[in-house]
């Protein structure tokens, strides 16, 4: 799981409760910094602001001709993974 300071604080205090001991979040934060331990943060997905702009017409550099007179005459391949 992705534990941060507050989750560690809660779990640690549950374990220390029978011993009648406590640990503050500030101490946990300091120890995590010293040991270079940090929680994994994931940003929420946000739509790109480019969707608000107009699509710019670009020249056809390859002179591609996709017009056909029937079915299965021309095929294309997706080369974006290269």
N, CA, C and O atoms as a Tinker XYZ file with bonds, in Angstrom:
   328  protein
     1  N      0.836000   -1.183000    0.000000    73     2
     2  CA     0.000000    0.000000    0.000000    64     1     3
     3  C      0.875000    1.238000    0.000000    63     2     4     5
     4  O      2.079000    1.148000    0.237000    81     3
     5  N      0.301000    2.355000   -0.255000    73     3     6
     6  CA     1.044000    3.606000   -0.360000    64     5     7
     7  C      0.862000    4.422000    0.912000    63     6     8     9
     8  O     -0.025000    5.271000    1.001000    81     7
     9  N      1.698000    4.156000    1.873000    73     7    10
    10  CA     1.552000    4.795000    3.177000    64     9    11
    11  C      2.269000    6.132000    3.219000    63    10    12    13
    12  O      3.423000    6.250000    2.808000    81    11
    13  N      1.569000    7.129000    3.718000    73    11    14
    14  CA     2.146000    8.435000    3.962000    64    13    15
    15  C      2.297000    8.630000    5.461000    63    14    16    17
    16  O      2.149000    7.685000    6.235000    81    15
    17  N      2.591000    9.852000    5.865000    73    15    18
    18  CA     2.846000   10.159000    7.274000    64    17    19
    19  C      1.623000    9.853000    8.138000    63    18    20    21
    20  O      1.749000    9.251000    9.204000    81    19
    21  N      0.444000   10.265000    7.682000    73    19    22
    22  CA    -0.741000   10.107000    8.519000    64    21    23
    23  C     -1.146000    8.638000    8.670000    63    22    24    25
    24  O     -1.573000    8.230000    9.751000    81    23
    25  N     -1.023000    7.852000    7.623000    73    23    26
    26  CA    -1.358000    6.426000    7.731000    64    25    27
    27  C     -0.366000    5.707000    8.637000    63    26    28    29
    28  O     -0.758000    4.867000    9.447000    81    27
    29  N      0.914000    6.033000    8.503000    73    27    30
    30  CA     1.925000    5.422000    9.373000    64    29    31
    31  C      1.673000    5.833000   10.825000    63    30    32    33
    32  O      1.785000    5.013000   11.736000    81    31
    33  N      1.334000    7.105000   11.031000    73    31    34
    34  CA     1.038000    7.613000   12.375000    64    33    35
    35  C     -0.114000    6.829000   12.998000    63    34    36    37
    36  O     -0.041000    6.427000   14.159000    81    35
    37  N     -1.158000    6.617000   12.238000    73    35    38
    38  CA    -2.319000    5.892000   12.755000    64    37    39
    39  C     -1.963000    4.443000   13.092000    63    38    40    41
    40  O     -2.285000    3.958000   14.177000    81    39
    41  N     -1.304000    3.762000   12.171000    73    39    42
    42  CA    -0.942000    2.351000   12.394000    64    41    43
    43  C      0.039000    2.197000   13.556000    63    42    44    45
    44  O     -0.098000    1.285000   14.372000    81    43
    45  N      1.021000    3.081000   13.628000    73    43    46
    46  CA     2.021000    3.003000   14.689000    64    45    47
    47  C      1.391000    3.248000   16.058000    63    46    48    49
    48  O      1.729000    2.566000   17.027000    81    47
    49  N      0.487000    4.209000   16.143000    73    47    50
    50  CA    -0.169000    4.476000   17.421000    64    49    51
    51  C     -1.079000    3.329000   17.839000    63    50    52    53
    52  O     -1.257000    3.087000   19.033000    81    51
    53  N     -1.658000    2.616000   16.869000    73    51    54
    54  CA    -2.444000    1.420000   17.218000    64    53    55
    55  C     -1.556000    0.338000   17.807000    63    54    56    57
    56  O     -1.959000   -0.359000   18.739000    81    55
    57  N     -0.333000    0.191000   17.265000    73    55    58
    58  CA     0.603000   -0.807000   17.789000    64    57    59
    59  C      1.179000   -0.397000   19.138000    63    58    60    61
    60  O      1.437000   -1.254000   19.983000    81    59
    61  N      1.382000    0.897000   19.351000    73    59    62
    62  CA     1.984000    1.387000   20.587000    64    61    63
    63  C      0.974000    1.563000   21.721000    63    62    64    65
    64  O      1.364000    1.762000   22.871000    81    63
    65  N     -0.309000    1.493000   21.406000    73    63    66
    66  CA    -1.338000    1.721000   22.418000    64    65    67
    67  C     -1.253000    0.756000   23.601000    63    66    68    69
    68  O     -1.393000    1.206000   24.738000    81    67
    69  N     -1.029000   -0.562000   23.393000    73    67    70
    70  CA    -0.897000   -1.453000   24.568000    64    69    71
    71  C      0.304000   -1.110000   25.443000    63    70    72    73
    72  O      0.303000   -1.403000   26.638000    81    71
    73  N      1.335000   -0.487000   24.852000    73    71    74
    74  CA     2.524000   -0.106000   25.624000    64    73    75
    75  C      2.379000    1.279000   26.251000    63    74    76    77
    76  O      3.290000    1.770000   26.916000    81    75
    77  N      1.227000    1.896000   26.030000    73    75    78
    78  CA     0.942000    3.250000   26.510000    64    77    79
    79  C      1.988000    4.253000   26.022000    63    78    80    81
    80  O      2.479000    5.076000   26.794000    81    79
    81  N      2.316000    4.176000   24.753000    73    79    82
    82  CA     3.264000    5.098000   24.127000    64    81    83
    83  C      2.576000    5.754000   22.931000    63    82    84    85
    84  O      1.598000    5.231000   22.399000    81    83
    85  N      3.094000    6.890000   22.525000    73    83    86
    86  CA     2.535000    7.599000   21.369000    64    85    87
    87  C      3.670000    8.137000   20.506000    63    86    88    89
    88  O      4.808000    8.263000   20.957000    81    87
    89  N      3.340000    8.447000   19.275000    73    87    90
    90  CA     4.321000    9.007000   18.345000    64    89    91
    91  C      3.617000   10.080000   17.516000    63    90    92    93
    92  O      2.513000    9.858000   17.018000    81    91
    93  N      4.246000   11.225000   17.370000    73    91    94
    94  CA     3.600000   12.332000   16.665000    64    93    95
    95  C      3.856000   12.248000   15.155000    63    94    96    97
    96  O      4.848000   11.662000   14.721000    81    95
    97  N      2.964000   12.829000   14.368000    73    95    98
    98  CA     3.172000   12.851000   12.921000    64    97    99
    99  C      4.440000   13.615000   12.528000    63    98   100   101
   100  O      5.091000   13.291000   11.534000    81    99
   101  N      4.776000   14.624000   13.317000    73    99   102
   102  CA     5.977000   15.414000   13.014000    64   101   103
   103  C      7.241000   14.563000   13.138000    63   102   104   105
   104  O      8.152000   14.676000   12.318000    81   103
   105  N      7.294000   13.719000   14.157000    73   103   106
   106  CA     8.443000   12.827000   14.338000    64   105   107
   107  C      8.525000   11.827000   13.189000    63   106   108   109
   108  O      9.610000   11.557000   12.674000    81   107
   109  N      7.382000   11.280000   12.788000    73   107   110
   110  CA     7.359000   10.325000   11.682000    64   109   111
   111  C      7.817000   10.999000   10.392000    63   110   112   113
   112  O      8.568000   10.415000    9.612000    81   111
   113  N      7.365000   12.219000   10.175000    73   111   114
   114  CA     7.774000   12.973000    8.990000    64   113   115
   115  C      9.287000   13.207000    8.984000    63   114   116   117
   116  O      9.941000   13.065000    7.950000    81   115
   117  N      9.831000   13.565000   10.144000    73   115   118
   118  CA    11.274000   13.807000   10.244000    64   117   119
   119  C     12.061000   12.526000    9.983000    63   118   120   121
   120  O     13.060000   12.543000    9.264000    81   119
   121  N     11.614000   11.425000   10.564000    73   119   122
   122  CA    12.302000   10.145000   10.356000    64   121   123
   123  C     12.207000    9.683000    8.902000    63   122   124   125
   124  O     13.161000    9.122000    8.363000    81   123
   125  N     11.063000    9.918000    8.275000    73   123   126
   126  CA    10.917000    9.543000    6.862000    64   125   127
   127  C     11.872000   10.356000    5.989000    63   126   128   129
   128  O     12.446000    9.824000    5.039000    81   127
   129  N     12.044000   11.639000    6.304000    73   127   130
   130  CA    12.989000   12.465000    5.548000    64   129   131
   131  C     14.421000   11.986000    5.744000    63   130   132   133
   132  O     15.196000   11.926000    4.790000    81   131
   133  N     14.773000   11.646000    6.981000    73   131   134
   134  CA    16.123000   11.167000    7.260000    64   133   135
   135  C     16.421000    9.857000    6.533000    63   134   136   137
   136  O     17.533000    9.652000    6.045000    81   135
   137  N     15.429000    8.973000    6.461000    73   135   138
   138  CA    15.613000    7.671000    5.818000    64   137   139
   139  C     15.286000    7.700000    4.325000    63   138   140   141
   140  O     15.355000    6.674000    3.648000    81   139
   141  N     14.929000    8.880000    3.818000    73   139   142
   142  CA    14.573000    9.073000    2.404000    64   141   143
   143  C     13.429000    8.143000    2.005000    63   142   144   145
   144  O     13.479000    7.486000    0.966000    81   143
   145  N     12.410000    8.103000    2.843000    73   143   146
   146  CA    11.203000    7.335000    2.571000    64   145   147
   147  C     10.094000    8.323000    2.255000    63   146   148   149
   148  O      9.890000    9.287000    2.993000    81   147
   149  N      9.381000    8.094000    1.174000    73   147   150
   150  CA     8.273000    8.976000    0.829000    64   149   151
   151  C      7.149000    8.159000    0.210000    63   150   152   153
   152  O      7.377000    7.111000   -0.394000    81   151
   153  N      5.946000    8.657000    0.373000    73   151   154
   154  CA     4.788000    7.953000   -0.158000    64   153   155
   155  C      4.693000    8.198000   -1.657000    63   154   156   157
   156  O      5.212000    9.188000   -2.172000    81   155
   157  N      4.031000    7.291000   -2.341000    73   155   158
   158  CA     3.822000    7.419000   -3.775000    64   157   159
   159  C      2.568000    8.253000   -3.979000    63   158   160   161
   160  O      1.503000    7.917000   -3.461000    81   159
   161  N      2.691000    9.332000   -4.729000    73   159   162
   162  CA     1.540000   10.174000   -5.011000    64   161   163
   163  C      1.177000   10.040000   -6.477000    63   162   164   165
   164  O      2.047000    9.998000   -7.347000    81   163
   165  N     -0.116000    9.973000   -6.738000    73   163   166
   166  CA    -0.614000    9.854000   -8.105000    64   165   167
   167  C     -1.504000   11.052000   -8.374000    63   166   168   169
   168  O     -2.458000   11.309000   -7.640000    81   167
   169  N     -1.188000   11.778000   -9.424000    73   167   170
   170  CA    -2.009000   12.924000   -9.784000    64   169   171
   171  C     -3.269000   12.461000  -10.495000    63   170   172   173
   172  O     -3.239000   11.498000  -11.261000    81   171
   173  N     -4.359000   13.137000  -10.245000    73   171   174
   174  CA    -5.600000   12.813000  -10.925000    64   173   175
   175  C     -5.487000   13.227000  -12.385000    63   174   176   177
   176  O     -4.800000   14.191000  -12.722000    81   175
   177  N     -6.173000   12.479000  -13.243000    73   175   178
   178  CA    -6.138000   12.771000  -14.670000    64   177   179
   179  C     -6.903000   14.047000  -14.943000    63   178   180   181
   180  O     -7.992000   14.255000  -14.407000    81   179
   181  N     -6.337000   14.898000  -15.772000    73   179   182
   182  CA    -6.971000   16.148000  -16.129000    64   181   183
   183  C     -6.898000   16.297000  -17.639000    63   182   184   185
   184  O     -5.856000   16.029000  -18.238000    81   183
   185  N     -7.979000   16.715000  -18.254000    73   183   186
   186  CA    -8.006000   16.875000  -19.704000    64   185   187
   187  C     -7.000000   17.940000  -20.126000    63   186   188   189
   188  O     -6.813000   18.941000  -19.434000    81   187
   189  N     -6.368000   17.717000  -21.248000    73   187   190
   190  CA    -5.376000   18.663000  -21.753000    64   189   191
   191  C     -6.063000   19.947000  -22.195000    63   190   192   193
   192  O     -7.188000   19.920000  -22.694000    81   191
   193  N     -5.392000   21.052000  -22.011000    73   191   194
   194  CA    -5.967000   22.335000  -22.413000    64   193   195
   195  C     -5.896000   22.524000  -23.921000    63   194   196   197
   196  O     -6.491000   23.461000  -24.454000    81   195
   197  N     -5.170000   21.641000  -24.619000    73   195   198
   198  CA    -5.057000   21.759000  -26.070000    64   197   199
   199  C     -6.394000   21.498000  -26.749000    63   198   200   201
   200  O     -6.586000   21.891000  -27.900000    81   199
   201  N     -7.329000   20.837000  -26.052000    73   199   202
   202  CA    -8.621000   20.553000  -26.664000    64   201   203
   203  C     -9.428000   21.822000  -26.896000    63   202   204   205
   204  O    -10.384000   21.808000  -27.671000    81   203
   205  N     -9.065000   22.911000  -26.245000    73   203   206
   206  CA    -9.777000   24.170000  -26.408000    64   205   207
   207  C     -9.283000   24.959000  -27.619000    63   206   208   209
   208  O     -9.942000   25.906000  -28.049000    81   207
   209  N     -8.152000   24.585000  -28.162000    73   207   210
   210  CA    -7.597000   25.315000  -29.299000    64   209   211
   211  C     -8.072000   24.706000  -30.609000    63   210   212   213
   212  O     -8.507000   23.555000  -30.652000    81   211
   213  N     -7.984000   25.486000  -31.668000    73   211   214
   214  CA    -8.385000   25.010000  -32.984000    64   213   215
   215  C     -7.344000   24.046000  -33.530000    63   214   216   217
   216  O     -6.155000   24.166000  -33.235000    81   215
   217  N     -7.800000   23.093000  -34.327000    73   215   218
   218  CA    -6.897000   22.154000  -34.968000    64   217   219
   219  C     -6.306000   22.831000  -36.197000    63   218   220   221
   220  O     -7.030000   23.347000  -37.049000    81   219
   221  N     -5.004000   22.822000  -36.273000    73   219   222
   222  CA    -4.325000   23.500000  -37.371000    64   221   223
   223  C     -4.220000   22.562000  -38.580000    63   222   224   225
   224  O     -3.802000   21.413000  -38.440000    81   223
   225  N     -4.594000   23.046000  -39.748000    73   223   226
   226  CA    -4.495000   22.255000  -40.969000    64   225   227
   227  C     -3.027000   22.160000  -41.380000    63   226   228   229
   228  O     -2.353000   23.180000  -41.527000    81   227
   229  N     -2.540000   20.954000  -41.561000    73   227   230
   230  CA    -1.145000   20.737000  -41.929000    64   229   231
   231  C     -1.062000   20.189000  -43.347000    63   230   232   233
   232  O     -1.980000   19.510000  -43.808000    81   231
   233  N      0.033000   20.481000  -44.035000    73   231   234
   234  CA     0.178000   19.986000  -45.411000    64   233   235
   235  C      0.407000   18.471000  -45.439000    63   234   236   237
   236  O      0.997000   17.910000  -44.516000    81   235
   237  N     -0.059000   17.821000  -46.496000    73   235   238
   238  CA     0.108000   16.386000  -46.690000    64   237   239
   239  C      1.479000   16.156000  -47.321000    63   238   240   241
   240  O      1.610000   16.183000  -48.544000    81   239
   241  N      2.492000   15.933000  -46.502000    73   239   242
   242  CA     3.866000   15.834000  -46.989000    64   241   243
   243  C      4.129000   14.558000  -47.774000    63   242   244   245
   244  O      4.989000   14.539000  -48.654000    81   243
   245  N      3.409000   13.508000  -47.469000    73   243   246
   246  CA     3.647000   12.238000  -48.146000    64   245   247
   247  C      2.774000   12.045000  -49.382000    63   246   248   249
   248  O      2.873000   11.021000  -50.058000    81   247
   249  N      1.932000   13.011000  -49.676000    73   247   250
   250  CA     1.016000   12.933000  -50.824000    64   249   251
   251  C      0.196000   11.643000  -50.764000    63   250   252   253
   252  O      0.064000   10.924000  -51.755000    81   251
   253  N     -0.348000   11.372000  -49.587000    73   251   254
   254  CA    -1.099000   10.141000  -49.386000    64   253   255
   255  C     -2.446000   10.214000  -50.102000    63   254   256   257
   256  O     -3.144000   11.225000  -50.035000    81   255
   257  N     -2.795000    9.140000  -50.779000    73   255   258
   258  CA    -4.064000    9.053000  -51.484000    64   257   259
   259  C     -4.827000    7.864000  -50.914000    63   258   260   261
   260  O     -4.477000    6.712000  -51.171000    81   259
   261  N     -5.868000    8.148000  -50.140000    73   259   262
   262  CA    -6.638000    7.090000  -49.509000    64   261   263
   263  C     -7.975000    6.856000  -50.215000    63   262   264   265
   264  O     -8.828000    6.144000  -49.686000    81   263
   265  N     -8.167000    7.426000  -51.369000    73   263   266
   266  CA    -9.434000    7.224000  -52.077000    64   265   267
   267  C     -9.427000    5.863000  -52.771000    63   266   268   269
   268  O     -8.411000    5.444000  -53.327000    81   267
   269  N    -10.559000    5.186000  -52.734000    73   267   270
   270  CA   -10.685000    3.870000  -53.364000    64   269   271
   271  C    -11.989000    3.805000  -54.140000    63   270   272   273
   272  O    -12.863000    4.658000  -53.991000    81   271
   273  N    -12.102000    2.787000  -54.966000    73   271   274
   274  CA   -13.344000    2.558000  -55.703000    64   273   275
   275  C    -14.098000    1.360000  -55.169000    63   274   276   277
   276  O    -15.241000    1.128000  -55.564000    81   275
   277  N    -13.481000    0.582000  -54.268000    73   275   278
   278  CA   -14.127000   -0.595000  -53.695000    64   277   279
   279  C    -13.545000   -0.933000  -52.342000    63   278   280   281
   280  O    -12.741000   -0.180000  -51.793000    81   279
   281  N    -13.958000   -2.077000  -51.804000    73   279   282
   282  CA   -13.489000   -2.514000  -50.495000    64   281   283
   283  C    -12.140000   -3.215000  -50.606000    63   282   284   285
   284  O    -11.821000   -3.804000  -51.639000    81   283
   285  N    -11.340000   -3.149000  -49.522000    73   283   286
   286  CA   -10.061000   -3.851000  -49.381000    64   285   287
   287  C     -9.075000   -3.572000  -50.512000    63   286   288   289
   288  O     -8.393000   -4.486000  -50.975000    81   287
   289  N     -8.994000   -2.329000  -50.957000    73   287   290
   290  CA    -8.031000   -1.987000  -52.002000    64   289   291
   291  C     -6.768000   -1.348000  -51.419000    63   290   292   293
   292  O     -5.682000   -1.501000  -51.977000    81   291
   293  N     -6.906000   -0.639000  -50.309000    73   291   294
   294  CA    -5.753000    0.016000  -49.696000    64   293   295
   295  C     -5.759000   -0.267000  -48.198000    63   294   296   297
   296  O     -6.812000   -0.331000  -47.564000    81   295
   297  N     -4.551000   -0.436000  -47.646000    73   295   298
   298  CA    -4.403000   -0.722000  -46.235000    64   297   299
   299  C     -3.427000    0.285000  -45.625000    63   298   300   301
   300  O     -2.549000    0.813000  -46.309000    81   299
   301  N     -3.596000    0.538000  -44.329000    73   299   302
   302  CA    -2.666000    1.404000  -43.611000    64   301   303
   303  C     -2.152000    0.667000  -42.388000    63   302   304   305
   304  O     -2.766000   -0.291000  -41.917000    81   303
   305  N     -1.009000    1.131000  -41.877000    73   303   306
   306  CA    -0.428000    0.544000  -40.664000    64   305   307
   307  C     -0.146000    1.664000  -39.668000    63   306   308   309
   308  O      0.182000    2.786000  -40.051000    81   307
   309  N     -0.277000    1.344000  -38.403000    73   307   310
   310  CA    -0.002000    2.305000  -37.333000    64   309   311
   311  C      1.462000    2.183000  -36.953000    63   310   312   313
   312  O      1.873000    1.162000  -36.400000    81   311
   313  N      2.256000    3.205000  -37.238000    73   311   314
   314  CA     3.689000    3.174000  -36.973000    64   313   315
   315  C      4.068000    4.064000  -35.794000    63   314   316   317
   316  O      5.235000    4.432000  -35.655000    81   315
   317  N      3.106000    4.417000  -34.942000    73   315   318
   318  CA     3.387000    5.352000  -33.852000    64   317   319
   319  C      4.206000    4.728000  -32.747000    63   318   320   321
   320  O      4.798000    5.456000  -31.951000    81   319
   321  N      4.266000    3.398000  -32.663000    73   319   322
   322  CA     5.002000    2.744000  -31.579000    64   321   323
   323  C      6.502000    2.722000  -31.831000    63   322   324   325
   324  O      7.267000    2.393000  -30.925000    81   323
   325  N      6.938000    3.062000  -33.028000    73   323   326
   326  CA     8.368000    3.031000  -33.366000    64   325   327
   327  C      9.037000    4.314000  -32.934000    63   326   328
   328  O     10.241000    4.480000  -33.131000    81   327
